[in-house]
Amino acid sequence: MTIYQKELRRQLTERHPDASTAQVLDLLVEMGVVDVTRCKVLAVRCYVEQLVQQGCRKVDAMYDAADHFCCSYEYVRKCMYYYKDVNLI
């Protein structure tokens, strides 16, 4: 963890000591600190991977993700194959 990450953590904890993880995330998104596009890509990729692990074929999972996220299949495909710099946890 970098010094900047530690300082941000300290400041957020100090300013919002009772905030839940979800509230802190909402705050960071509102502040523009979190890259929303990367969050979308991560959400799509995790959703598709969960379906695949449950036995769904990858293409079917990607069509399901497009329906679930109300986006195009092309966007899901881009999330899966084009945005390679998003690390899955």
C-alpha positions in Angstrom: 0.0 0.0 0.0 1.4 3.4 -0.9 1.7 6.4 1.4 -1.1 8.1 -0.6 -3.5 5.1 0.0 -2.6 5.0 3.7 -3.3 8.8 4.0 -6.6 8.5 2.1 -7.6 5.6 4.4 -6.7 7.7 7.5 -8.6 10.7 6.3 -11.7 8.8 5.4 -11.7 6.9 8.7 -11.3 10.2 10.5 -14.0 12.0 8.7 -16.5 9.1 8.4 -15.7 6.8 11.4 -19.1 5.0 11.3 -19.4 4.7 7.5 -19.9 1.2 6.1 -17.8 0.0 3.2 -20.7 0.7 0.8 -21.0 4.2 2.1 -17.3 4.9 1.7 -17.4 3.5 -1.8 -20.4 5.8 -2.6 -18.5 8.7 -1.2 -15.4 7.9 -3.3 -17.5 7.6 -6.5 -19.2 10.9 -5.8 -15.8 12.6 -5.2 -14.6 11.2 -8.6 -11.8 9.3 -7.0 -13.0 5.9 -8.3 -12.9 5.2 -12.0 -16.5 4.3 -12.7 -15.7 2.8 -16.1 -13.3 0.3 -14.5 -15.9 -0.5 -11.9 -18.4 -1.3 -14.7 -15.9 -3.5 -16.5 -15.1 -5.3 -13.3 -18.8 -5.8 -12.5 -19.5 -7.3 -16.0 -16.4 -9.6 -15.9 -17.3 -10.9 -12.4 -20.9 -11.5 -13.4 -19.9 -13.4 -16.5 -17.3 -15.5 -14.6 -19.8 -16.4 -11.9 -22.2 -17.7 -14.6 -19.5 -19.6 -16.2 -18.5 -21.2 -12.9 -22.1 -22.2 -12.5 -21.9 -24.1 -15.7 -23.2 -21.6 -18.2 -21.4 -21.4 -21.6 -19.3 -18.2 -21.8 -21.2 -16.8 -24.8 -24.5 -17.4 -23.2 -23.2 -15.8 -20.0 -22.1 -12.8 -21.9 -25.6 -12.4 -23.5 -27.1 -12.8 -20.1 -24.8 -10.1 -18.8 -25.8 -7.7 -21.6 -29.4 -8.3 -20.6 -28.7 -8.0 -16.8 -26.7 -4.7 -17.2 -29.0 -3.3 -19.9 -26.1 -2.9 -22.4 -25.1 -4.3 -25.7 -23.4 -7.7 -26.2 -20.7 -5.7 -27.9 -20.0 -3.8 -24.7 -19.8 -7.0 -22.7 -17.5 -8.5 -25.2 -15.3 -5.4 -25.0 -15.3 -5.7 -21.1 -14.2 -9.4 -21.4 -11.6 -9.1 -24.1 -10.5 -5.5 -24.7 -10.1 -4.1 -21.1 -7.3 -6.4 -20.0 -5.9 -4.0 -17.4 -8.8 -4.5 -14.9 -7.6 -7.0 -12.3 -10.2 -9.4 -11.0 -10.1 -10.1 -7.3 
